[in-house]
């Protein structure tokens, strides 16, 4: 149980009894009591005097046993001694307001809490260390220096020479290149945080549910030789190369004869349209049917992995595939090597040609992406002004807009509404 503020030490000292006096940052064993001195539990107490604490304020903690009744009584006693309930994210918000964290690092705390894979946790840790804010503040510092130089040249033209167009062009291009790299890496940040939506589609009885079960390693979906068994979507998640992959098994795509199956087919089409990747499953053992050809044609031109299943029973369908499916995978859901090839293909479709460096800071939210994109657009306007030969002081408003946009990312120029919206996604007690 954590309390922060001027009275944190006094509250915990009132609710904790031990043979040894409490010392800063030293865990002390003793009895936890209520405001009347009645025993509640035995545990540890820790004091963190300001400013050497998470929030930058005086903080104290009681480490108690996990009983809900004990936790409830300790919380009630804290409230009786003058504490109040923390709002969502209030501890991290106070850390931000007291200069212990920048806004990007504060958001990384929430991402780290929500991380469902090791890659997501590593990406959040990279931002938590302040790498993103450091890179952005470096650009802001160069913008600030350039603005000061332009202002001095305008105010004191006899003493200060304005920067040359060549140096301006080089400096603006350098900053735009760095911002472009951050925008490229934003997709990596989004993927590791949110995962990848993969729709498993194909004609009836191709083995879509069998593939889902095989990738999961458990019997999650009902499997039958009767076409049309799957009539609703089933979503489960796996981890591929550290990325969370949300697999959705769908009904077989065909002109459904019944109203219920038709509804399932329509839902399958909707899932396919909203997925980043299509995992197309075709029966390799049979000649390509009209339904199979229709599914293959419908998924061309989008990100997909084509898997010709049931190779242990034949490959007539695989041999009849068109040139557009030359890179398709031939295998069986019963073979481990086939499943590994499917996993590798999913990873390749997610990452592309390059493996992401998760130790580098990434833009992790739409707010951050918008701020960087706006700054880059302003710098592009400034570059155009320099190129067409207008007076160089004309670019000052563009540089100021870029400077302000990047300040919204780090929190240096963040408004109260923005800050409140960011910390609203936190859990209570963090």
N, C-alpha and C positions, 0 to 999 in steps of 0.2 A: 504494500500500500504506500503510495508516494504522495507527498505534499510539498508544494513549492510556495515560497513567499517569505516575508519578513518573520512571521511567527512559526515557520516550519519547525525550527529546533525546539521552541518552547512547547509546541503541541506534542511532539514525539517524546520529549522528556517527561511530560505529564502522564503519558500513556505507557511508559516503559520503565521497568525497575530492574536494576542489575547491581552486582557487587562492585563493578568497575564503572567509573565515570565515562560517559560517552566522549569519544575523541573523533575529530574529523577524519573521514574516510577509513575508519577502522570498524569492522563488524564486531558488535558486542552482543553476547548472549544474555538473555534475561527473560523476565515475565512481561507479557503484554496485558495491560489492565484497561478498564473503561474509565470514564471521567470521574466515577465515584471510588475508584481504586479496586473494583472487583475484578478478579482474574478472568482473562479471556483465553489466553494461549501462551505458549512459550516460543520464542523465536529470536531473530536478530534485529538490531537497530543500526542504522548508518546515517551519519550526518555529512552534508556537503555544503560548507559555508560558501557564500557568494565571494567572488564570481566563479569559483572553480566547481561548477556543476553543469548539468545538461542545459538548464534553462538560463544560467547566468545569475540566478537568484539563489538565496539560501534554500536548500532542499533537504528533505529527510525521508527515509524509507523504513518501513517495518516489514520484515520478511517473515511471513506467517505460514501456517499449514493451509492446505488448499480447501478446507471445508467451506462451503458457501455460507454456513451459519457463522463461522469465525470471521470470514471476510466481511460479512454484513455487520457484525457487531463492532469490529474495528472501525469500519467506515462510519457507523453511527456515532461512535465515540469521538472520532476526529471532527465530525460535524458539530457535536456538542461542545467541543473545545474551541470552536470559532472558525473551522475550515468550511469550505463550500465545495460543491461538486465542480469538477473540471469540465469545461466544454470540450467538444470534439476537437482533438488536435491542439489543445491549449498549451500543453507543455512544450511542444515543438514550436508553436507560434511565439511563445515567450522567448524561446531560444533564438528565433529569428529577430524579434524586436530588440533583444539585448545584444545582437551582433555575434551570437555564437554560431549561427548558420546563415548562409545566403538562401534566397528563395528557391533556387534550383536544388540545393542540397536538402532543403526542407521537403520538397516534393519527392525527392529520392527516398526519404524516410518512409513515406506512404507507399512508394513502389516496392521498397524492400519488404515491408509488412505484407503486401499483397502478392509478392513473388511466389509463383507456383513451381518454378523450375530453377535449377542452379544457374542457368544462363541469365534468367531474369534477375536473380539475386546479385550476380556479378555485375550486370549492367547498372543496377541501382547503386551498388557500392562505388562504382566508378564515378557516378554523379555525386554521391554522398561525400566523397573526398574533396569535392570542390573543383574538380577538373573542368566541368562545363563552365561554371562561373568564372574560373580563372582565364579560360580561353576568351570568353566574351569580354571580360574586363580589360584584357590586353588590347583588344580592338578598340574598346571605348577610350582607353588611355591614348591611343594613337589618334583617334578622332578628336579628342580634347586638345591634344598638342597642336593638331592642324588648325582647329578653330581658333586657338589662341594666336597662332602665327598669322592667320588671315586677319584677325581683329587688329593686331598690332600693325600690320602693313597698311590697313585702312586708316587707322587713327594717327599713325606716325609714318607717313609715306617717305619722309626725308631721311628718317633714321633706320627704318626696317624695310627690307626689300621683300616683296611678295614672293612666295615659292614659285619656282619655274613650272611650266606646264608639264615638262617631262617628269619631274619629281612628283607632281600631283597625280599624273596618270599612273605612274608606277605604284604609288601608295594606295590609290583607290582600287587598282586592280588586285593588289595583294590582299586587301581586306575583303573584297568581293569573292576572291578565290577561297579564302578561309571560311567565309559564311556559306559558300556553295558546298564545301566539304561537310559542314555541319548539317546542311539540309539533306545531303545524300545519306548520311548516317542516321537521319531521323527515321527512315524506314526500318533500319536495324533495331532501333530502340522500340519502335511500335511492335515489331514482330516478337521480340523477346518478352515484351510486357503482356501483349494481348494473345499471342499465339497465332496459329494459322488455321483458317477454316477450310476443311477438305470435304467435299461432297463425293461420296462413293455412289457412282451412277452406272447404269448399264441396262440392258434388256433383262426381262425376267429370267430367273434360273441360271444366271451367269456365275453366281458364287459371291455376290456382294456381301451378304451377311456372313458367309464363311470367311471372307477376307477380313471383315471387321473383327470377328472372333479370334482369328489367327493373330492379327496384329495386337490385340488386347491380351492374348494369352488366356482367355476365358470364354465360356459360352454365354455371351451377352445377348446375342440376337438369335431368334428362332430360325432354324435351318430346315428346309423341306425341299423335296424334289418337285413339289407342286408349284407351278408358276403363280406369282401373285401373292405369296405368303406374306411378304412385308408390305403392309398397307399404311404404315405411319413411319415417321423418321425416328431414328435412335441415335443419340449423340453421346459419344464417349471421348476421352482424351488420352493420348499417349505422348511420350517425349521422344523426339528424334533429334539427335545431335544437340541436345540441350534446349530445344525449342518445343513448346507445348503445341501439339497438333490436335485440333478438335475434329474428330472423324464423325461424319453424319451418314449413317446407312439410310438409303432411300428406297422407295418402291421402284420396281422395274419399269422402265420407260417404254410404254407401248400405248396403243389405242385401247384403253381399258374397256372391257365389255360391261362391267357392273358399275353402279353409281359409287359404291364405297371404294372400289379399287381406283376409279377415276379420280376421286378426291385425293387419294394417296399419290397418284401420278402427278397431279397438279402441285401438290406440296413438294414433291421431289424436284420439279422444275424450278420452283421458287427457291429451294435450298441451293440448287446449282447456280442460279443467277447471283446469289448473295455470297458465294464462297470464293475464296482467293484461288483455290486449286481444285480441279476436277480429277478424281481418281476413277478412270473409266475401266470397267470390268467386262470383258467379253469372253464367251465360251470358245476356247481354242479348239476343242475336240469336234465341233460341228461346223459345217459350211456356214459362212456368214449369212445370217438371216436379214430380211429387210429391216427388222427392228434394230439389229446390231449395226447395220450400215447407217441407219438414221441417227443413232446415238453418236457414232464416230463423226459423222458429218456435222452434227449440231455442236460438238465440242471443239472442232478445229478453229484455230484462230484465237484460242484462249489458253491460259496456263493449264496444263494437264499432264497426267501420267496415265499411259494406256497399259493395262495388264491383261494379257491373254491367259486366262485361267484354264485349269483342267488339262494341262499338257500331258499329264500322266495317262490320259485317255485318248490322246490324239492331238494333231496340230493342223487339221484341215482349215479351220478358220484363220489361224495365224498365217498360213501359206497364202491365203486368199486376200490378205490385207492390202490396202492401197499404199502408194508411195508416202502419203501423209502419215502413215503409221509405221514407217520403217524402223523407228527407234523404240517401238513398243517392246514390252517385257513379256517373254514367254515363260510360263512356270505354273506352279500349283500352290494353292494355299496349304497343302500338306507338306511342302518342302521348305526347310529353314532358309536355304540359299535364295529361294524366290522371294520370301518375305524380306530378307535383307536388301535385295535389289530394289524392292518397292520402297523401303525406308530411305535408301540412298537417293532414289529418284525424287522423293518428296523433299529431302534436304536440299538437293541441287536446285529444285524449282523454287524453294524458299529463299536460298541465299544467292543463287546465281553463280557466277564464275568465281567470286571471291568469298573466302571464309571471313566472317565479321570478327573484328577485334573488340571483344567485350570489355577489355580493360580501358578502352578509350571512352571519354564522356559522350553521351548521345542526347539529342533532344528527345525528351520523353513525353511531351504533351502537346496538344494542338496549340495551346497558348505560347509555348516556346517556339514552335515551328512558325506561327504567325509573326512573332516578334522578329525572328531572324530573316524571314522572307521580306518583311516590310523594310528592315534595315538594308538588305541587299538591293531592293528596288530603289531606295533613296540614293544609294551609292551609284547605282546604274544611271540615275538621272544626273548626278553630279559628273560622272564620267562623260556623258553625252555633252554636257555644257562645256566641259574642258575641250572636247574634241572639235566642237564647231567654232571655237575661238572667242566666245563671250568673255567678259571680264571675270577673273577667277573668283572675285568676292561674291558673284552671283550664286555660287554653289553652297554658300553658308547655310541657307535654310534646309537644303537637302542633308547636309552633314548634321545639322541639329536634329532633324527628324530621325536619322539613323542612330544618333547617340541616345535619343529618348527611347526608341524602340528596344534597343539592347538593354537599357536600364530597366524596362518592364520585365525582362527575362530574369535578371539577377535580383530584382527587388529594390534596386537603388531608386527607382522612380515609380514604384508600385502604389496604387491607390488602395484605400481601405476595402472597397468592394472586391477588388481582385484578391487581396490577401484573405479576406473572409471566405471567398469562394474556394480558394485552394485548400484551406485548412478544414473546410466542411467535410471533405472526404476522409479525414482521419477518424480513427476509432477513439473512444473515450480513454483517457489515461496515456495518450502518446502525443 
